[in-house]
Amino acid sequence: MEKDGYIIVHGCRKCGKCDNICPSGALYRVDGEARIDYEKCTQCGECVEICPNKAIVYLE
């Protein structure tokens, strides 16, 4: 379930660019696709900046 913050949209192409970019360890993978642990996410934006497919977006 998403809440205010970042979500992964259908554009995730499993490229791996976001691997290890999250300083709080909130990003992880399921079957190769990126997922966000909302309890850990600090909304720093590092994942949005690194994603070449614009697959991570911010919900207001």
PDBQT receptor file of N, H, CA, C and O in Angstrom, charges set to zero:
ATOM      1  N   MET A   1       0.841  -1.184   0.000  1.00  0.00    +0.000 N 
ATOM      2  CA  MET A   1       0.000   0.000   0.000  1.00  0.00    +0.000 C 
ATOM      3  C   MET A   1       0.884   1.244   0.000  1.00  0.00    +0.000 C 
ATOM      4  O   MET A   1       1.788   1.363   0.827  1.00  0.00    +0.000 OA
ATOM      5  N   GLU A   2       0.632   2.150  -0.902  1.00  0.00    +0.000 N 
ATOM      6  H   GLU A   2      -0.103   2.054  -1.574  1.00  0.00    +0.000 HD
ATOM      7  CA  GLU A   2       1.432   3.358  -0.996  1.00  0.00    +0.000 C 
ATOM      8  C   GLU A   2       0.885   4.435  -0.062  1.00  0.00    +0.000 C 
ATOM      9  O   GLU A   2      -0.303   4.453   0.260  1.00  0.00    +0.000 OA
ATOM     10  N   LYS A   3       1.752   5.310   0.356  1.00  0.00    +0.000 N 
ATOM     11  H   LYS A   3       2.717   5.295   0.094  1.00  0.00    +0.000 HD
ATOM     12  CA  LYS A   3       1.365   6.482   1.121  1.00  0.00    +0.000 C 
ATOM     13  C   LYS A   3       2.078   7.661   0.500  1.00  0.00    +0.000 C 
ATOM     14  O   LYS A   3       2.800   7.487  -0.482  1.00  0.00    +0.000 OA
ATOM     15  N   ASP A   4       1.902   8.849   1.034  1.00  0.00    +0.000 N 
ATOM     16  H   ASP A   4       1.315   8.991   1.832  1.00  0.00    +0.000 HD
ATOM     17  CA  ASP A   4       2.627   9.991   0.499  1.00  0.00    +0.000 C 
ATOM     18  C   ASP A   4       4.106   9.644   0.446  1.00  0.00    +0.000 C 
ATOM     19  O   ASP A   4       4.682   9.167   1.424  1.00  0.00    +0.000 OA
ATOM     20  N   GLY A   5       4.700   9.887  -0.685  1.00  0.00    +0.000 N 
ATOM     21  H   GLY A   5       4.233  10.275  -1.479  1.00  0.00    +0.000 HD
ATOM     22  CA  GLY A   5       6.117   9.580  -0.856  1.00  0.00    +0.000 C 
ATOM     23  C   GLY A   5       6.362   9.019  -2.232  1.00  0.00    +0.000 C 
ATOM     24  O   GLY A   5       5.627   9.318  -3.173  1.00  0.00    +0.000 OA
ATOM     25  N   TYR A   6       7.393   8.205  -2.357  1.00  0.00    +0.000 N 
ATOM     26  H   TYR A   6       7.990   7.961  -1.593  1.00  0.00    +0.000 HD
ATOM     27  CA  TYR A   6       7.795   7.683  -3.648  1.00  0.00    +0.000 C 
ATOM     28  C   TYR A   6       7.139   6.344  -3.927  1.00  0.00    +0.000 C 
ATOM     29  O   TYR A   6       6.913   5.545  -3.019  1.00  0.00    +0.000 OA
ATOM     30  N   ILE A   7       6.838   6.110  -5.195  1.00  0.00    +0.000 N 
ATOM     31  H   ILE A   7       7.021   6.759  -5.933  1.00  0.00    +0.000 HD
ATOM     32  CA  ILE A   7       6.330   4.812  -5.611  1.00  0.00    +0.000 C 
ATOM     33  C   ILE A   7       7.076   4.367  -6.866  1.00  0.00    +0.000 C 
ATOM     34  O   ILE A   7       7.654   5.183  -7.584  1.00  0.00    +0.000 OA
ATOM     35  N   ILE A   8       7.052   3.086  -7.110  1.00  0.00    +0.000 N 
ATOM     36  H   ILE A   8       6.582   2.423  -6.526  1.00  0.00    +0.000 HD
ATOM     37  CA  ILE A   8       7.607   2.525  -8.333  1.00  0.00    +0.000 C 
ATOM     38  C   ILE A   8       6.436   2.374  -9.298  1.00  0.00    +0.000 C 
ATOM     39  O   ILE A   8       5.441   1.724  -8.977  1.00  0.00    +0.000 OA
ATOM     40  N   VAL A   9       6.552   2.965 -10.459  1.00  0.00    +0.000 N 
ATOM     41  H   VAL A   9       7.360   3.493 -10.720  1.00  0.00    +0.000 HD
ATOM     42  CA  VAL A   9       5.501   2.828 -11.463  1.00  0.00    +0.000 C 
ATOM     43  C   VAL A   9       5.876   1.716 -12.439  1.00  0.00    +0.000 C 
ATOM     44  O   VAL A   9       6.948   1.124 -12.314  1.00  0.00    +0.000 OA
ATOM     45  N   HIS A  10       5.028   1.432 -13.387  1.00  0.00    +0.000 N 
ATOM     46  H   HIS A  10       4.157   1.913 -13.488  1.00  0.00    +0.000 HD
ATOM     47  CA  HIS A  10       5.229   0.308 -14.294  1.00  0.00    +0.000 C 
ATOM     48  C   HIS A  10       6.454   0.439 -15.192  1.00  0.00    +0.000 C 
ATOM     49  O   HIS A  10       6.757  -0.487 -15.945  1.00  0.00    +0.000 OA
ATOM     50  N   GLY A  11       7.157   1.548 -15.135  1.00  0.00    +0.000 N 
ATOM     51  H   GLY A  11       6.911   2.300 -14.524  1.00  0.00    +0.000 HD
ATOM     52  CA  GLY A  11       8.319   1.748 -15.996  1.00  0.00    +0.000 C 
ATOM     53  C   GLY A  11       9.588   1.062 -15.534  1.00  0.00    +0.000 C 
ATOM     54  O   GLY A  11      10.608   1.156 -16.218  1.00  0.00    +0.000 OA
ATOM     55  N   CYS A  12       9.569   0.369 -14.391  1.00  0.00    +0.000 N 
ATOM     56  H   CYS A  12       8.741   0.293 -13.835  1.00  0.00    +0.000 HD
ATOM     57  CA  CYS A  12      10.782  -0.295 -13.906  1.00  0.00    +0.000 C 
ATOM     58  C   CYS A  12      11.206  -1.363 -14.909  1.00  0.00    +0.000 C 
ATOM     59  O   CYS A  12      10.449  -2.282 -15.222  1.00  0.00    +0.000 OA
ATOM     60  N   ARG A  13      12.430  -1.222 -15.402  1.00  0.00    +0.000 N 
ATOM     61  H   ARG A  13      13.045  -0.475 -15.148  1.00  0.00    +0.000 HD
ATOM     62  CA  ARG A  13      12.938  -2.162 -16.406  1.00  0.00    +0.000 C 
ATOM     63  C   ARG A  13      14.038  -3.059 -15.844  1.00  0.00    +0.000 C 
ATOM     64  O   ARG A  13      14.765  -3.712 -16.591  1.00  0.00    +0.000 OA
ATOM     65  N   LYS A  14      14.146  -3.079 -14.523  1.00  0.00    +0.000 N 
ATOM     66  H   LYS A  14      13.555  -2.549 -13.916  1.00  0.00    +0.000 HD
ATOM     67  CA  LYS A  14      15.087  -3.975 -13.834  1.00  0.00    +0.000 C 
ATOM     68  C   LYS A  14      16.538  -3.713 -14.224  1.00  0.00    +0.000 C 
ATOM     69  O   LYS A  14      17.340  -4.644 -14.305  1.00  0.00    +0.000 OA
ATOM     70  N   CYS A  15      16.876  -2.447 -14.465  1.00  0.00    +0.000 N 
ATOM     71  H   CYS A  15      16.225  -1.691 -14.398  1.00  0.00    +0.000 HD
ATOM     72  CA  CYS A  15      18.227  -2.108 -14.927  1.00  0.00    +0.000 C 
ATOM     73  C   CYS A  15      19.276  -2.179 -13.818  1.00  0.00    +0.000 C 
ATOM     74  O   CYS A  15      20.457  -2.378 -14.101  1.00  0.00    +0.000 OA
ATOM     75  N   GLY A  16      18.860  -2.021 -12.562  1.00  0.00    +0.000 N 
ATOM     76  H   GLY A  16      17.900  -1.860 -12.332  1.00  0.00    +0.000 HD
ATOM     77  CA  GLY A  16      19.798  -2.108 -11.447  1.00  0.00    +0.000 C 
ATOM     78  C   GLY A  16      20.496  -0.807 -11.089  1.00  0.00    +0.000 C 
ATOM     79  O   GLY A  16      21.321  -0.793 -10.176  1.00  0.00    +0.000 OA
ATOM     80  N   LYS A  17      20.189   0.291 -11.780  1.00  0.00    +0.000 N 
ATOM     81  H   LYS A  17      19.518   0.280 -12.522  1.00  0.00    +0.000 HD
ATOM     82  CA  LYS A  17      20.845   1.572 -11.494  1.00  0.00    +0.000 C 
ATOM     83  C   LYS A  17      20.595   2.026 -10.050  1.00  0.00    +0.000 C 
ATOM     84  O   LYS A  17      21.449   2.678  -9.450  1.00  0.00    +0.000 OA
ATOM     85  N   CYS A  18      19.435   1.685  -9.496  1.00  0.00    +0.000 N 
ATOM     86  H   CYS A  18      18.741   1.155  -9.983  1.00  0.00    +0.000 HD
ATOM     87  CA  CYS A  18      19.102   2.143  -8.142  1.00  0.00    +0.000 C 
ATOM     88  C   CYS A  18      19.650   1.229  -7.046  1.00  0.00    +0.000 C 
ATOM     89  O   CYS A  18      19.546   1.547  -5.861  1.00  0.00    +0.000 OA
ATOM     90  N   ASP A  19      20.232   0.094  -7.440  1.00  0.00    +0.000 N 
ATOM     91  H   ASP A  19      20.317  -0.164  -8.402  1.00  0.00    +0.000 HD
ATOM     92  CA  ASP A  19      20.799  -0.804  -6.440  1.00  0.00    +0.000 C 
ATOM     93  C   ASP A  19      21.830  -0.065  -5.602  1.00  0.00    +0.000 C 
ATOM     94  O   ASP A  19      22.728   0.579  -6.143  1.00  0.00    +0.000 OA
ATOM     95  N   ASN A  20      21.708  -0.153  -4.326  1.00  0.00    +0.000 N 
ATOM     96  H   ASN A  20      20.978  -0.676  -3.886  1.00  0.00    +0.000 HD
ATOM     97  CA  ASN A  20      22.637   0.429  -3.355  1.00  0.00    +0.000 C 
ATOM     98  C   ASN A  20      22.672   1.951  -3.350  1.00  0.00    +0.000 C 
ATOM     99  O   ASN A  20      23.566   2.523  -2.726  1.00  0.00    +0.000 OA
ATOM    100  N   ILE A  21      21.739   2.636  -4.016  1.00  0.00    +0.000 N 
ATOM    101  H   ILE A  21      21.013   2.171  -4.523  1.00  0.00    +0.000 HD
ATOM    102  CA  ILE A  21      21.733   4.104  -4.027  1.00  0.00    +0.000 C 
ATOM    103  C   ILE A  21      21.029   4.667  -2.788  1.00  0.00    +0.000 C 
ATOM    104  O   ILE A  21      21.328   5.783  -2.362  1.00  0.00    +0.000 OA
ATOM    105  N   CYS A  22      20.116   3.919  -2.219  1.00  0.00    +0.000 N 
ATOM    106  H   CYS A  22      19.873   3.013  -2.565  1.00  0.00    +0.000 HD
ATOM    107  CA  CYS A  22      19.308   4.422  -1.100  1.00  0.00    +0.000 C 
ATOM    108  C   CYS A  22      20.110   4.432   0.203  1.00  0.00    +0.000 C 
ATOM    109  O   CYS A  22      20.539   3.378   0.675  1.00  0.00    +0.000 OA
ATOM    110  N   PRO A  23      20.314   5.616   0.785  1.00  0.00    +0.000 N 
ATOM    111  CA  PRO A  23      21.106   5.699   2.017  1.00  0.00    +0.000 C 
ATOM    112  C   PRO A  23      20.409   5.067   3.226  1.00  0.00    +0.000 C 
ATOM    113  O   PRO A  23      21.067   4.724   4.208  1.00  0.00    +0.000 OA
ATOM    114  N   SER A  24      19.076   4.911   3.158  1.00  0.00    +0.000 N 
ATOM    115  H   SER A  24      18.542   5.189   2.359  1.00  0.00    +0.000 HD
ATOM    116  CA  SER A  24      18.362   4.319   4.290  1.00  0.00    +0.000 C 
ATOM    117  C   SER A  24      18.021   2.848   4.056  1.00  0.00    +0.000 C 
ATOM    118  O   SER A  24      17.394   2.217   4.907  1.00  0.00    +0.000 OA
ATOM    119  N   GLY A  25      18.424   2.301   2.917  1.00  0.00    +0.000 N 
ATOM    120  H   GLY A  25      18.933   2.814   2.226  1.00  0.00    +0.000 HD
ATOM    121  CA  GLY A  25      18.177   0.893   2.629  1.00  0.00    +0.000 C 
ATOM    122  C   GLY A  25      16.717   0.570   2.347  1.00  0.00    +0.000 C 
ATOM    123  O   GLY A  25      16.280  -0.558   2.572  1.00  0.00    +0.000 OA
ATOM    124  N   ALA A  26      15.964   1.539   1.861  1.00  0.00    +0.000 N 
ATOM    125  H   ALA A  26      16.319   2.456   1.678  1.00  0.00    +0.000 HD
ATOM    126  CA  ALA A  26      14.538   1.333   1.620  1.00  0.00    +0.000 C 
ATOM    127  C   ALA A  26      14.235   0.638   0.301  1.00  0.00    +0.000 C 
ATOM    128  O   ALA A  26      13.135   0.113   0.132  1.00  0.00    +0.000 OA
ATOM    129  N   LEU A  27      15.168   0.620  -0.631  1.00  0.00    +0.000 N 
ATOM    130  H   LEU A  27      16.061   1.047  -0.493  1.00  0.00    +0.000 HD
ATOM    131  CA  LEU A  27      14.932  -0.044  -1.915  1.00  0.00    +0.000 C 
ATOM    132  C   LEU A  27      15.360  -1.496  -1.839  1.00  0.00    +0.000 C 
ATOM    133  O   LEU A  27      16.419  -1.815  -1.298  1.00  0.00    +0.000 OA
ATOM    134  N   TYR A  28      14.532  -2.373  -2.385  1.00  0.00    +0.000 N 
ATOM    135  H   TYR A  28      13.672  -2.114  -2.824  1.00  0.00    +0.000 HD
ATOM    136  CA  TYR A  28      14.873  -3.783  -2.482  1.00  0.00    +0.000 C 
ATOM    137  C   TYR A  28      14.239  -4.319  -3.762  1.00  0.00    +0.000 C 
ATOM    138  O   TYR A  28      13.495  -3.598  -4.426  1.00  0.00    +0.000 OA
ATOM    139  N   ARG A  29      14.515  -5.543  -4.113  1.00  0.00    +0.000 N 
ATOM    140  H   ARG A  29      15.120  -6.129  -3.574  1.00  0.00    +0.000 HD
ATOM    141  CA  ARG A  29      13.994  -6.113  -5.362  1.00  0.00    +0.000 C 
ATOM    142  C   ARG A  29      13.152  -7.351  -5.104  1.00  0.00    +0.000 C 
ATOM    143  O   ARG A  29      13.444  -8.150  -4.214  1.00  0.00    +0.000 OA
ATOM    144  N   VAL A  30      12.090  -7.492  -5.911  1.00  0.00    +0.000 N 
ATOM    145  H   VAL A  30      11.853  -6.842  -6.634  1.00  0.00    +0.000 HD
ATOM    146  CA  VAL A  30      11.253  -8.680  -5.938  1.00  0.00    +0.000 C 
ATOM    147  C   VAL A  30      11.167  -9.098  -7.398  1.00  0.00    +0.000 C 
ATOM    148  O   VAL A  30      10.683  -8.336  -8.235  1.00  0.00    +0.000 OA
ATOM    149  N   ASP A  31      11.624 -10.284  -7.705  1.00  0.00    +0.000 N 
ATOM    150  H   ASP A  31      12.017 -10.903  -7.025  1.00  0.00    +0.000 HD
ATOM    151  CA  ASP A  31      11.668 -10.768  -9.086  1.00  0.00    +0.000 C 
ATOM    152  C   ASP A  31      12.346  -9.759 -10.008  1.00  0.00    +0.000 C 
ATOM    153  O   ASP A  31      11.941  -9.594 -11.159  1.00  0.00    +0.000 OA
ATOM    154  N   GLY A  32      13.366  -9.093  -9.506  1.00  0.00    +0.000 N 
ATOM    155  H   GLY A  32      13.694  -9.227  -8.571  1.00  0.00    +0.000 HD
ATOM    156  CA  GLY A  32      14.138  -8.150 -10.298  1.00  0.00    +0.000 C 
ATOM    157  C   GLY A  32      13.612  -6.728 -10.313  1.00  0.00    +0.000 C 
ATOM    158  O   GLY A  32      14.346  -5.805 -10.669  1.00  0.00    +0.000 OA
ATOM    159  N   GLU A  33      12.349  -6.528  -9.933  1.00  0.00    +0.000 N 
ATOM    160  H   GLU A  33      11.753  -7.277  -9.644  1.00  0.00    +0.000 HD
ATOM    161  CA  GLU A  33      11.772  -5.183  -9.932  1.00  0.00    +0.000 C 
ATOM    162  C   GLU A  33      12.020  -4.481  -8.601  1.00  0.00    +0.000 C 
ATOM    163  O   GLU A  33      11.953  -5.094  -7.536  1.00  0.00    +0.000 OA
ATOM    164  N   ALA A  34      12.305  -3.192  -8.682  1.00  0.00    +0.000 N 
ATOM    165  H   ALA A  34      12.360  -2.693  -9.547  1.00  0.00    +0.000 HD
ATOM    166  CA  ALA A  34      12.542  -2.390  -7.481  1.00  0.00    +0.000 C 
ATOM    167  C   ALA A  34      11.251  -2.221  -6.684  1.00  0.00    +0.000 C 
ATOM    168  O   ALA A  34      10.163  -2.093  -7.245  1.00  0.00    +0.000 OA
ATOM    169  N   ARG A  35      11.402  -2.225  -5.371  1.00  0.00    +0.000 N 
ATOM    170  H   ARG A  35      12.286  -2.328  -4.915  1.00  0.00    +0.000 HD
ATOM    171  CA  ARG A  35      10.296  -1.987  -4.447  1.00  0.00    +0.000 C 
ATOM    172  C   ARG A  35      10.803  -1.031  -3.369  1.00  0.00    +0.000 C 
ATOM    173  O   ARG A  35      12.011  -0.885  -3.182  1.00  0.00    +0.000 OA
ATOM    174  N   ILE A  36       9.880  -0.383  -2.664  1.00  0.00    +0.000 N 
ATOM    175  H   ILE A  36       8.899  -0.502  -2.816  1.00  0.00    +0.000 HD
ATOM    176  CA  ILE A  36      10.241   0.561  -1.607  1.00  0.00    +0.000 C 
ATOM    177  C   ILE A  36       9.658   0.104  -0.280  1.00  0.00    +0.000 C 
ATOM    178  O   ILE A  36       8.472  -0.212  -0.186  1.00  0.00    +0.000 OA
ATOM    179  N   ASP A  37      10.498   0.071   0.741  1.00  0.00    +0.000 N 
ATOM    180  H   ASP A  37      11.462   0.327   0.665  1.00  0.00    +0.000 HD
ATOM    181  CA  ASP A  37      10.043  -0.181   2.103  1.00  0.00    +0.000 C 
ATOM    182  C   ASP A  37       9.708   1.188   2.694  1.00  0.00    +0.000 C 
ATOM    183  O   ASP A  37      10.606   1.950   3.051  1.00  0.00    +0.000 OA
ATOM    184  N   TYR A  38       8.424   1.494   2.794  1.00  0.00    +0.000 N 
ATOM    185  H   TYR A  38       7.694   0.875   2.504  1.00  0.00    +0.000 HD
ATOM    186  CA  TYR A  38       7.980   2.820   3.212  1.00  0.00    +0.000 C 
ATOM    187  C   TYR A  38       8.326   3.151   4.659  1.00  0.00    +0.000 C 
ATOM    188  O   TYR A  38       8.380   4.323   5.034  1.00  0.00    +0.000 OA
ATOM    189  N   GLU A  39       8.558   2.137   5.460  1.00  0.00    +0.000 N 
ATOM    190  H   GLU A  39       8.514   1.185   5.155  1.00  0.00    +0.000 HD
ATOM    191  CA  GLU A  39       8.962   2.379   6.850  1.00  0.00    +0.000 C 
ATOM    192  C   GLU A  39      10.389   2.929   6.910  1.00  0.00    +0.000 C 
ATOM    193  O   GLU A  39      10.736   3.657   7.840  1.00  0.00    +0.000 OA
ATOM    194  N   LYS A  40      11.204   2.585   5.932  1.00  0.00    +0.000 N 
ATOM    195  H   LYS A  40      10.922   1.993   5.176  1.00  0.00    +0.000 HD
ATOM    196  CA  LYS A  40      12.603   3.026   5.899  1.00  0.00    +0.000 C 
ATOM    197  C   LYS A  40      12.830   4.274   5.049  1.00  0.00    +0.000 C 
ATOM    198  O   LYS A  40      13.812   4.988   5.256  1.00  0.00    +0.000 OA
ATOM    199  N   CYS A  41      11.935   4.548   4.094  1.00  0.00    +0.000 N 
ATOM    200  H   CYS A  41      11.138   3.968   3.926  1.00  0.00    +0.000 HD
ATOM    201  CA  CYS A  41      12.127   5.647   3.139  1.00  0.00    +0.000 C 
ATOM    202  C   CYS A  41      12.132   7.009   3.839  1.00  0.00    +0.000 C 
ATOM    203  O   CYS A  41      11.226   7.332   4.607  1.00  0.00    +0.000 OA
ATOM    204  N   THR A  42      13.170   7.797   3.556  1.00  0.00    +0.000 N 
ATOM    205  H   THR A  42      13.906   7.535   2.932  1.00  0.00    +0.000 HD
ATOM    206  CA  THR A  42      13.277   9.146   4.129  1.00  0.00    +0.000 C 
ATOM    207  C   THR A  42      12.949  10.223   3.091  1.00  0.00    +0.000 C 
ATOM    208  O   THR A  42      13.072  11.416   3.367  1.00  0.00    +0.000 OA
ATOM    209  N   GLN A  43      12.532   9.793   1.898  1.00  0.00    +0.000 N 
ATOM    210  H   GLN A  43      12.433   8.824   1.674  1.00  0.00    +0.000 HD
ATOM    211  CA  GLN A  43      12.152  10.690   0.805  1.00  0.00    +0.000 C 
ATOM    212  C   GLN A  43      13.293  11.622   0.387  1.00  0.00    +0.000 C 
ATOM    213  O   GLN A  43      13.083  12.810   0.140  1.00  0.00    +0.000 OA
ATOM    214  N   CYS A  44      14.497  11.064   0.314  1.00  0.00    +0.000 N 
ATOM    215  H   CYS A  44      14.667  10.099   0.515  1.00  0.00    +0.000 HD
ATOM    216  CA  CYS A  44      15.672  11.865  -0.052  1.00  0.00    +0.000 C 
ATOM    217  C   CYS A  44      15.733  12.176  -1.552  1.00  0.00    +0.000 C 
ATOM    218  O   CYS A  44      16.330  13.176  -1.950  1.00  0.00    +0.000 OA
ATOM    219  N   GLY A  45      15.120  11.323  -2.390  1.00  0.00    +0.000 N 
ATOM    220  H   GLY A  45      14.635  10.510  -2.067  1.00  0.00    +0.000 HD
ATOM    221  CA  GLY A  45      15.095  11.571  -3.826  1.00  0.00    +0.000 C 
ATOM    222  C   GLY A  45      16.242  10.978  -4.618  1.00  0.00    +0.000 C 
ATOM    223  O   GLY A  45      16.286  11.143  -5.837  1.00  0.00    +0.000 OA
ATOM    224  N   GLU A  46      17.174  10.293  -3.968  1.00  0.00    +0.000 N 
ATOM    225  H   GLU A  46      17.139  10.159  -2.978  1.00  0.00    +0.000 HD
ATOM    226  CA  GLU A  46      18.314   9.699  -4.681  1.00  0.00    +0.000 C 
ATOM    227  C   GLU A  46      17.846   8.719  -5.751  1.00  0.00    +0.000 C 
ATOM    228  O   GLU A  46      18.406   8.685  -6.847  1.00  0.00    +0.000 OA
ATOM    229  N   CYS A  47      16.836   7.932  -5.448  1.00  0.00    +0.000 N 
ATOM    230  H   CYS A  47      16.381   7.959  -4.558  1.00  0.00    +0.000 HD
ATOM    231  CA  CYS A  47      16.345   6.927  -6.396  1.00  0.00    +0.000 C 
ATOM    232  C   CYS A  47      15.702   7.571  -7.621  1.00  0.00    +0.000 C 
ATOM    233  O   CYS A  47      15.843   7.063  -8.734  1.00  0.00    +0.000 OA
ATOM    234  N   VAL A  48      15.008   8.670  -7.427  1.00  0.00    +0.000 N 
ATOM    235  H   VAL A  48      14.893   9.082  -6.524  1.00  0.00    +0.000 HD
ATOM    236  CA  VAL A  48      14.363   9.373  -8.541  1.00  0.00    +0.000 C 
ATOM    237  C   VAL A  48      15.427   9.915  -9.493  1.00  0.00    +0.000 C 
ATOM    238  O   VAL A  48      15.286   9.821 -10.713  1.00  0.00    +0.000 OA
ATOM    239  N   GLU A  49      16.469  10.469  -8.937  1.00  0.00    +0.000 N 
ATOM    240  H   GLU A  49      16.583  10.545  -7.947  1.00  0.00    +0.000 HD
ATOM    241  CA  GLU A  49      17.525  11.066  -9.764  1.00  0.00    +0.000 C 
ATOM    242  C   GLU A  49      18.306  10.036 -10.566  1.00  0.00    +0.000 C 
ATOM    243  O   GLU A  49      18.748  10.332 -11.676  1.00  0.00    +0.000 OA
ATOM    244  N   ILE A  50      18.485   8.829 -10.028  1.00  0.00    +0.000 N 
ATOM    245  H   ILE A  50      18.126   8.589  -9.127  1.00  0.00    +0.000 HD
ATOM    246  CA  ILE A  50      19.314   7.824 -10.704  1.00  0.00    +0.000 C 
ATOM    247  C   ILE A  50      18.534   7.001 -11.727  1.00  0.00    +0.000 C 
ATOM    248  O   ILE A  50      19.140   6.408 -12.620  1.00  0.00    +0.000 OA
ATOM    249  N   CYS A  51      17.215   6.951 -11.621  1.00  0.00    +0.000 N 
ATOM    250  H   CYS A  51      16.723   7.433 -10.897  1.00  0.00    +0.000 HD
ATOM    251  CA  CYS A  51      16.412   6.086 -12.492  1.00  0.00    +0.000 C 
ATOM    252  C   CYS A  51      16.339   6.633 -13.916  1.00  0.00    +0.000 C 
ATOM    253  O   CYS A  51      15.779   7.707 -14.135  1.00  0.00    +0.000 OA
ATOM    254  N   PRO A  52      16.903   5.898 -14.897  1.00  0.00    +0.000 N 
ATOM    255  CA  PRO A  52      16.895   6.369 -16.280  1.00  0.00    +0.000 C 
ATOM    256  C   PRO A  52      15.521   6.234 -16.947  1.00  0.00    +0.000 C 
ATOM    257  O   PRO A  52      15.284   6.831 -17.997  1.00  0.00    +0.000 OA
ATOM    258  N   ASN A  53      14.625   5.462 -16.349  1.00  0.00    +0.000 N 
ATOM    259  H   ASN A  53      14.818   4.978 -15.496  1.00  0.00    +0.000 HD
ATOM    260  CA  ASN A  53      13.305   5.214 -16.942  1.00  0.00    +0.000 C 
ATOM    261  C   ASN A  53      12.187   6.022 -16.285  1.00  0.00    +0.000 C 
ATOM    262  O   ASN A  53      11.015   5.868 -16.628  1.00  0.00    +0.000 OA
ATOM    263  N   LYS A  54      12.559   6.881 -15.340  1.00  0.00    +0.000 N 
ATOM    264  H   LYS A  54      13.511   7.006 -15.061  1.00  0.00    +0.000 HD
ATOM    265  CA  LYS A  54      11.562   7.688 -14.612  1.00  0.00    +0.000 C 
ATOM    266  C   LYS A  54      10.490   6.786 -13.982  1.00  0.00    +0.000 C 
ATOM    267  O   LYS A  54       9.309   7.132 -13.953  1.00  0.00    +0.000 OA
ATOM    268  N   ALA A  55      10.926   5.629 -13.482  1.00  0.00    +0.000 N 
ATOM    269  H   ALA A  55      11.885   5.348 -13.505  1.00  0.00    +0.000 HD
ATOM    270  CA  ALA A  55       9.998   4.655 -12.916  1.00  0.00    +0.000 C 
ATOM    271  C   ALA A  55       9.656   4.925 -11.460  1.00  0.00    +0.000 C 
ATOM    272  O   ALA A  55       8.745   4.303 -10.912  1.00  0.00    +0.000 OA
ATOM    273  N   ILE A  56      10.377   5.845 -10.826  1.00  0.00    +0.000 N 
ATOM    274  H   ILE A  56      11.116   6.350 -11.271  1.00  0.00    +0.000 HD
ATOM    275  CA  ILE A  56      10.093   6.185  -9.443  1.00  0.00    +0.000 C 
ATOM    276  C   ILE A  56       9.563   7.612  -9.417  1.00  0.00    +0.000 C 
ATOM    277  O   ILE A  56      10.216   8.535  -9.905  1.00  0.00    +0.000 OA
ATOM    278  N   VAL A  57       8.394   7.785  -8.855  1.00  0.00    +0.000 N 
ATOM    279  H   VAL A  57       7.864   7.036  -8.458  1.00  0.00    +0.000 HD
ATOM    280  CA  VAL A  57       7.758   9.099  -8.827  1.00  0.00    +0.000 C 
ATOM    281  C   VAL A  57       7.315   9.421  -7.411  1.00  0.00    +0.000 C 
ATOM    282  O   VAL A  57       7.173   8.536  -6.568  1.00  0.00    +0.000 OA
ATOM    283  N   TYR A  58       7.099  10.714  -7.167  1.00  0.00    +0.000 N 
ATOM    284  H   TYR A  58       7.214  11.433  -7.852  1.00  0.00    +0.000 HD
ATOM    285  CA  TYR A  58       6.659  11.177  -5.859  1.00  0.00    +0.000 C 
ATOM    286  C   TYR A  58       5.159  11.426  -5.873  1.00  0.00    +0.000 C 
ATOM    287  O   TYR A  58       4.649  12.114  -6.757  1.00  0.00    +0.000 OA
ATOM    288  N   LEU A  59       4.455  10.870  -4.900  1.00  0.00    +0.000 N 
ATOM    289  H   LEU A  59       4.870  10.311  -4.182  1.00  0.00    +0.000 HD
ATOM    290  CA  LEU A  59       3.023  11.106  -4.734  1.00  0.00    +0.000 C 
ATOM    291  C   LEU A  59       2.816  12.209  -3.705  1.00  0.00    +0.000 C 
ATOM    292  O   LEU A  59       3.464  12.214  -2.659  1.00  0.00    +0.000 OA
ATOM    293  N   GLU A  60       1.942  13.113  -3.989  1.00  0.00    +0.000 N 
ATOM    294  H   GLU A  60       1.415  13.108  -4.839  1.00  0.00    +0.000 HD
ATOM    295  CA  GLU A  60       1.655  14.181  -3.019  1.00  0.00    +0.000 C 
ATOM    296  C   GLU A  60       0.335  13.936  -2.355  1.00  0.00    +0.000 C 
ATOM    297  O   GLU A  60      -0.085  14.723  -1.507  1.00  0.00    +0.000 OA
TER     298      GLU A  60
